[in-house]
Amino acid sequence: MGTTRKTITLTDQQDSWVKAQIAAGQFTNDSEYFRDLIRRDQAGQADIESIRAALIEGEQSGESQRFDNSHFKQEMAAKHADKIR
């Protein structure tokens, strides 16, 4: 896997934060910290896309039907009656 060198500008507060994470042993250097942030962002975006796809699938599945709680309980009681005794 190739690498690309990037130059970024941080505020003093941000730089102190990164240095503190390294000093605490969370990361060995600045690059490792930033790669971790990017990986987390990528994972978060993948989660968002998965949720978005599920919502679209749900919307396209048709009209929802009202849930009959008492009917469901009756069905489950009948289905599992032998396990309750």
N, C-alpha and C positions, 0 to 999 in steps of 0.2 A: 504494500500500500504506500503510495507516494505521500509526501507531506508538502505543505505550502507554508511559508513564513508569513505571518501577519503582524502588523503593528497596530496596537490599540492605545487609546488614551483613556486613563482613569482619573477620577478625582483623587485627592489625597486620602479621603475617607475610604473610597473603594480599594485603593492600593493597600491601605492598612488592613482592611478586611481580608483581602487575599493573603497577605503576609501572615495574618493571624491564623488562617486556616492551615497554612503550610507549617507554621510554628507548632500548631496543635497536633501535627502529625496526620492530618486528614489527607494531605497531598504532599508530593515531594517537590513540586515546583509549580510555577504559574501556569504553564502549558497544561499540565495534568488537571489543574483546577478548571480551566476553561473548557477542556475537552469533556470533562464530567458535566459541566453546565449544558453543553451542546447535546450530549447524549440524553440528559434528562429532558431537555426541550423536545428532542426528537421523539422520545417515548411519550411525552405528554401530547404531542401533536397526533401521534398514532392512536392514542386513546380517544382523543377528540374525534378523529375521523371514524373510528369504530363505532362510537356512540352516535355520531351523525348518520352513519349508514343504517344502524339499527332503528333510529327514529324514522328515517325515510321508509324503511321496510315496513314498520308499524303503520305509518300513515297510508301506505299503498295497499295494506292488507284488507282494507274495507272498513265498514262501519263496525264499531264495537257493539257488543251486546251486553245488556244489563246482567250483572252477576247475581244469581239467586243463592244467597248464603244458606238458607234453610234447606233448599233442594240439594246443594252440595254436601251439607252435613248428613242428610239422609242417605245419599249415595255412598258416602265414605263409611258410614256406620254399617250399611248393608254389605258393602264390599269387604270390610274388615271385622265383621261380627265374630268370626271364628277366632280371631286373635285376641279379642277383648275378654272372652270367657276365661 
